[in-house]
Amino acid sequence: MGHSDLYLSYDEPRTNRDNIRNIANLMEQPCEAMAEVDGAAMGVSRLERRMDDFGNEWEYGISQLAEFADQAANGLDEILRAFQSVDDGLAQGLEDEGTGNGEGYIAT
C-alpha cells in the first residue's frame, strides 16, 4: 500500500494575516490626516467647502479599507483556528490508534 502525507503549513496564512493587519495599521495615519483637512486654509469659500468634502470622503474611504482589512485578518484567524482544531483532532485520533508520527502532520 502507498504512502501519502496530508500536510498543512500555517506559516503562509499567518503571514498573510499579519500583512493585512499591518495594512490596516498603516491606514490609520492617512485616515487621521484626511480627517484634519481644513478647507479654510484655502482662502476661497467654494474651494474651502470642496476641500472639506474631499477630506471627509477620503477619510471615510480609507477608514472603510482599514475596517475591511481588519475583518479579513479576523477571518484568517478563524480559518487558522479551524484548521488547527481539525489537525489536533486528526493527530489525537492517530495517537489513540498508535499511528501518529508526532511531527505536526498526518501520515497515511
Secondary structure, 3 states (H helix, E strand, C coil): CCCCEECCCCHHHHHHHHHHHHHHHHCHHHHHHHHCCCHHHHCCHHHHHHHHHHHHHHHHHHHHHHHHHHHHHHHHHHHHHHHHHHHHHHHHHHHHHCCCCCCCCEEC
